[in-house]
Amino acid sequence: GELTQLDAGGDQFVAGVDQFGATFCINKRDVESAVANRSIPFSSVGSRMRYYSCGPLGCWGVTLAKDVYHRLNVKPTACIGTSWTRVFGKFQSIEVGSDGRVFGISVTKQLYMR
C-alpha cells in the first residue's frame, strides 16, 4: 500500500503507516543503502496504527481506536522491536523528538509531553 504518514525517527530509522493502518519501518543500515539503491526495503511491524513515530528511546503509536502504545526493544539495527506496552490516554497523534521527548495531541485537543 501507499504510506499516508512517515516519520524520520531522528538518525535511527524511518517508520510509517499506510492507508490501511499497517505499520512499517526501515533499519538504519537499510535507510543508508536505500538512498544509494533507490529501493526502500520496509519491514512490517505487524500492527495497525493511525500514527507511528520513533526516536532514540523507541517508537510510539496511536491505534485506529486512538489508544497509545510504546514499542519495546526498538534499535537502529532492529526497528521492528519485540512487543507493545499500552499507555493511558486517547490521542489523535503522537510525535517523538530527536531528544526522546514524546508529544501528543489528545482527542480533547490537549497537548501533552512526556
Secondary structure by P-SEA (a helix, b strand, c coil): cccccccccccccccccccccccccccaaaaaaaaaacccccccccccccbbbbcccbbbbbcccbbbbbbcccccccccccccccccccccccccccccbbbbbccccccccc
